[in-house]
Amino acid sequence: MKIVEGYMPFRGYQTYYRIVGEADPTKAPLLLLHGGPGSSHNYFELLDDYAATGRQLIMYDQVGCGKSTLPEDPAVYVKETWVAELIALREYLHLTQVHLLGQSWGGMLAMYYLTAFDPQGVQSVMIDGSPASVKLWTQEQHRLISYLSYEDRAAIAQAERTGDFTGAQYLAANERYMARYCWDAPDENSPEPLRRPTNGQRASRIAEGPNEFTENGTISDFEITDQLNKIHVPALVTSGTDDLCTPLIAKSVADHIPGAQWHLFANSRHLALLDQHDEFISVLDNWLNAHD
């Protein structure tokens, strides 16, 4: 499998990208937008084998993440930076026709891009586990927390009350919450790409906040539910039954995008690509082939 890596100059920084497979004029490439803010392209390497179908995959690390430049200036870590980077990358790599797949924050970025910029040449979008409203997201996270043990609920409540997210009991509670609804902390049994550092701690802290339920960063006011009717490309919303992106969140997105479809993965947390890999690939392949 041919893999090409490179860097795009962006505002004095460097954006790392990775292209898997060959271009095929009959199949638009799939551009992958990773989550976070503050994750990286790493987990999308679980899709590498899919390029054997003849569809080129393009993944990249958003500035502040992974192998891209990690600026210290907090002003960089806003949605406007990341959408400008996405626009620049499409131009730099000559992606005139493209399918988009955004996971978690990546899906938010895709929705913002499609509603605010009305880009040309996007053949479809797959929005995987993403809210259009951070307010609804945080409400739903607190509902999910209510299913944890009494001790974990108390530790999280105290951390939120005091603003101290460093205590051992809180950290253990948050890890259990993430393992239940997001994914397990990587260990020696995890796929290799998941064991690599994402280098996005600064981006995550500034843009999101200390965790998934205390959203006090630069994207905490993200609210585009009422803009979703501007999306006029075919849209597939996906989520898992045990996902940080609850069915209520996913439905609120699917209901507001004209003609959107929704696929619910019956046994998945926040990364169906990991939890139900084969089904995820199958859903993705059927979707893309139907919209080339």
HELIX and SHEET records of a PDB file:
HELIX    1   1 ASN A   42  THR A   53  5                                  12    
HELIX    2   2 PRO A   74  VAL A   76  5                                   3    
HELIX    3   3 LYS A   79  TYR A   92  1                                  14    
HELIX    4   4 TRP A  105  PHE A  117  1                                  13    
HELIX    5   5 VAL A  134  ILE A  145  1                                  12    
HELIX    6   6 TYR A  150  THR A  162  1                                  13    
HELIX    7   7 ALA A  168  TYR A  181  1                                  14    
HELIX    8   8 GLU A  192  ARG A  195  1                                   4    
HELIX    9   9 GLN A  201  ALA A  207  1                                   7    
HELIX   10  10 THR A  225  LYS A  230  5                                   6    
HELIX   11  11 PRO A  247  ALA A  254  1                                   8    
HELIX   12  12 ALA A  272  ASP A  275  1                                   4    
HELIX   13  13 HIS A  277  ALA A  290  1                                  14    
SHEET    1   A 8 ILE A   3  PHE A  10  0                                        
SHEET    2   A 8 TYR A  13  VAL A  20 -1                                        
SHEET    3   A 8 LEU A  57  TYR A  60 -1                                        
SHEET    4   A 8 LEU A  30  LEU A  33  1                                        
SHEET    5   A 8 VAL A  98  GLN A 103  1                                        
SHEET    6   A 8 VAL A 122  ASP A 128  1                                        
SHEET    7   A 8 ALA A 235  GLY A 240  1                                        
SHEET    8   A 8 GLN A 261  PHE A 265  1                                        
END                                                                             
